[in-house]
Amino acid sequence: MRLAELSERSGVSTSTIKYYLREGLLAPGRQINTTTAEYDEEHLRRLRLIRAMIQVGRMPVATVREVLGHVDDDSLPRAIRLGTAVWALPQVPEPDEEDEYVQAAHQEVATLLDRLGWENAKQLTTVSPAYRSLVTAVAAFRRLGYDWGAEQIAPYAELMHRTAVLDLDSMEAHPSEAEQIEFAILGAILNEPTLQALHRLAQEEETTRRYGFE
């Protein structure tokens, strides 16, 4: 397809597509002559992915370029390529490692990972934004005087593991590795708001079941 058709099918203006091409987010089309290039379904799928990352995920162009660079790097382990978008999403501030509540939270999260048998997660603690986010959340609870640690979090973690299994099962249903990785990126951007919304709806449902509307 020509640039105009790519624009029409994707809903992205030609000027924006040209910008993505200049920034290296989108691969060049097959050159037909000095002024015309041809694009295919791969360009269309990648363009939709880029728009999701920028518009829904609120990622800056530089971050999108970095994520796509990891995604396209066949030398990286597959787990890293799949997780790169999750790590690029906005994260909570780094925990203050000198804070006594943060130190206690590290111990609780370590106990949690041991209890769950999540050996791979234990190996990623020094680089995982998710681990740091959990430590920060646990520290905040404890700073406010709530006994919130491994014992209380474990049932939630087990539910989240079942969710992760569903995520990867859905991803592996796609035929090609490129599609699987793109689905994983979209899942990182779109599924977390979905899960948050479902959690809140479930809380509303259970609250009204227990206490009614009055």
C-alpha positions as CSV (number, residue, x, y, z in Angstrom):
1,M,0.0,0.0,0.0
2,R,1.1,3.6,-0.5
3,L,1.5,6.1,2.3
4,A,-2.0,7.6,1.8
5,E,-3.6,4.1,2.2
6,L,-1.5,3.4,5.2
7,S,-2.7,6.6,6.7
8,E,-6.3,5.9,5.9
9,R,-6.2,2.3,7.3
10,S,-4.3,3.2,10.5
11,G,-6.1,6.5,11.2
12,V,-2.7,8.2,11.5
13,S,-2.0,11.3,9.4
14,T,0.7,11.1,6.7
15,S,2.7,13.9,8.4
16,T,2.8,11.8,11.7
17,I,3.8,8.7,9.8
18,K,6.6,10.6,8.2
19,Y,7.7,11.8,11.7
20,Y,7.7,8.2,12.9
21,L,9.8,7.2,9.9
22,R,12.3,10.0,10.6
23,E,12.5,9.1,14.3
24,G,13.2,5.4,13.4
25,L,10.0,4.1,15.1
26,L,8.7,2.7,11.8
27,A,10.8,0.9,9.2
28,P,11.2,2.5,5.8
29,G,8.9,1.2,3.1
30,R,10.1,-0.5,-0.1
31,Q,11.3,2.2,-2.4
32,I,9.5,2.2,-5.7
33,N,11.1,5.4,-7.1
34,T,12.8,8.5,-5.7
35,T,9.5,9.9,-4.3
36,T,7.3,6.9,-3.6
37,A,7.5,3.9,-1.2
38,E,5.3,0.9,-0.6
39,Y,4.2,-0.3,2.8
40,D,2.7,-3.7,3.9
41,E,0.7,-5.2,6.8
42,E,3.8,-5.3,9.0
43,H,4.0,-1.5,8.8
44,L,0.3,-1.2,9.6
45,R,0.6,-3.5,12.7
46,R,3.7,-1.7,13.9
47,L,2.1,1.7,13.4
48,R,-0.9,0.7,15.5
49,L,1.5,-0.5,18.2
50,I,3.4,2.8,18.2
51,R,0.1,4.8,18.5
52,A,-1.0,2.6,21.5
53,M,2.3,3.2,23.2
54,I,2.3,6.9,22.7
55,Q,-1.4,7.7,23.1
56,V,-2.6,5.1,25.6
57,G,0.7,4.3,27.4
58,R,1.8,8.0,27.4
59,M,5.3,6.9,26.5
60,P,7.6,9.6,25.1
61,V,9.0,9.0,21.6
62,A,12.5,8.3,23.0
63,T,11.1,5.5,25.3
64,V,9.1,4.0,22.4
65,R,12.2,3.9,20.3
66,E,14.1,2.2,23.1
67,V,11.3,-0.4,23.7
68,L,11.0,-1.2,20.0
69,G,14.8,-1.5,19.8
70,H,14.7,-4.2,22.5
71,V,11.7,-5.9,20.9
72,D,13.5,-6.1,17.5
73,D,16.8,-7.3,19.0
74,D,16.9,-11.1,18.4
75,S,20.1,-11.4,20.5
76,L,18.2,-10.6,23.7
77,P,16.5,-13.4,25.7
78,R,12.8,-13.7,24.9
79,A,11.8,-12.9,28.5
80,I,13.6,-9.6,28.3
81,R,12.0,-8.7,25.0
82,L,8.6,-9.6,26.4
83,G,9.1,-7.5,29.5
84,T,10.7,-4.4,28.1
85,A,7.4,-2.5,27.7
86,V,6.4,-3.2,31.3
87,W,9.7,-1.8,32.5
88,A,9.3,1.2,30.4
89,L,5.9,2.2,31.8
90,P,5.8,5.0,34.4
91,Q,6.9,3.7,37.8
92,V,6.7,4.9,41.4
93,P,9.7,6.9,42.7
94,E,12.7,4.9,43.9
95,P,12.3,3.8,47.5
96,D,14.6,5.5,50.0
97,E,16.9,2.7,51.0
98,E,17.9,4.4,54.3
99,D,14.3,4.5,55.5
100,E,13.6,1.9,58.2
101,Y,10.1,1.2,56.8
102,V,11.6,0.5,53.3
103,Q,14.2,-1.8,54.9
104,A,11.4,-3.7,56.7
105,A,9.4,-3.8,53.5
106,H,12.4,-5.4,51.6
107,Q,12.3,-8.2,54.3
108,E,8.6,-8.7,53.9
109,V,8.8,-8.9,50.1
110,A,11.7,-11.3,50.3
111,T,9.6,-13.5,52.7
112,L,6.7,-13.3,50.3
113,L,8.8,-14.4,47.3
114,D,10.2,-17.3,49.3
115,R,6.7,-18.3,50.4
116,L,5.4,-18.3,46.8
117,G,8.5,-20.0,45.4
118,W,9.1,-17.3,42.9
119,E,12.8,-17.9,42.4
120,N,13.0,-16.0,39.1
121,A,11.4,-12.9,40.6
122,K,14.0,-13.1,43.4
123,Q,16.8,-13.0,40.8
124,L,15.3,-9.9,39.2
125,T,14.9,-7.8,42.4
126,T,17.9,-5.5,41.6
127,V,16.5,-4.5,38.2
128,S,12.7,-5.0,38.4
129,P,10.6,-1.8,38.7
130,A,7.7,-4.0,39.8
131,Y,9.7,-5.2,42.8
132,R,10.6,-1.7,43.8
133,S,6.9,-0.6,43.4
134,L,5.8,-3.4,45.7
135,V,8.5,-2.5,48.3
136,T,7.3,1.2,48.2
137,A,3.7,0.2,48.7
138,V,4.4,-2.1,51.6
139,A,6.6,0.5,53.2
140,A,3.8,3.1,52.9
141,F,1.3,0.8,54.6
142,R,3.7,0.0,57.5
143,R,4.5,3.7,57.9
144,L,0.8,4.3,58.5
145,G,0.7,1.7,61.2
146,Y,-0.8,-1.2,59.2
147,D,0.6,-4.7,59.5
148,W,0.8,-5.3,55.8
149,G,3.3,-7.9,54.7
150,A,4.0,-11.3,53.2
151,E,1.1,-13.1,55.0
152,Q,-1.5,-10.5,53.9
153,I,-0.2,-10.1,50.4
154,A,0.3,-13.8,49.5
155,P,-3.4,-14.5,48.5
156,Y,-3.3,-11.5,46.2
157,A,0.0,-12.6,44.7
158,E,-1.5,-16.1,44.0
159,L,-4.4,-14.5,42.2
160,M,-2.0,-12.3,40.1
161,H,0.0,-15.4,39.2
162,R,-3.1,-17.0,37.8
163,T,-3.7,-13.7,35.9
164,A,-0.1,-13.9,34.5
165,V,-0.8,-17.5,33.3
166,L,-3.9,-16.3,31.4
167,D,-1.8,-13.4,29.9
168,L,0.8,-15.7,28.5
169,D,-1.7,-18.3,27.4
170,S,-3.5,-15.5,25.4
171,M,-0.1,-14.3,24.0
172,E,0.9,-17.7,22.9
173,A,-2.3,-18.1,20.9
174,H,-0.9,-15.7,18.4
175,P,1.0,-17.6,15.6
176,S,4.2,-15.6,15.1
177,E,6.8,-14.4,17.6
178,A,6.4,-10.8,16.4
179,E,2.7,-10.9,17.0
180,Q,3.3,-12.4,20.5
181,I,5.7,-9.7,21.5
182,E,3.4,-7.0,20.2
183,F,0.5,-8.5,22.1
184,A,2.7,-8.6,25.3
185,I,3.4,-4.9,24.8
186,L,-0.2,-4.0,24.3
187,G,-1.1,-6.1,27.3
188,A,1.3,-4.2,29.4
189,I,-0.2,-0.9,28.3
190,L,-3.9,-1.9,28.2
191,N,-4.4,-4.8,30.6
192,E,-3.3,-3.1,33.7
193,P,-6.0,-0.4,33.4
194,T,-8.4,-3.3,32.6
195,L,-7.4,-5.2,35.8
196,Q,-7.6,-2.1,37.9
197,A,-11.1,-1.3,36.6
198,L,-12.2,-4.9,37.2
199,H,-10.8,-4.8,40.7
200,R,-12.7,-1.6,41.5
201,L,-16.0,-3.0,40.0
202,A,-15.5,-6.2,42.1
203,Q,-15.1,-4.1,45.2
204,E,-18.2,-2.1,44.4
205,E,-20.2,-5.4,43.8
206,E,-18.9,-7.0,47.0
207,T,-19.4,-3.9,49.1
208,T,-23.0,-3.5,48.1
209,R,-23.7,-7.2,48.6
210,R,-22.4,-6.9,52.1
211,Y,-23.8,-3.5,53.1
212,G,-26.5,-2.6,50.6
213,F,-27.0,0.8,49.1
214,E,-28.0,2.6,52.3
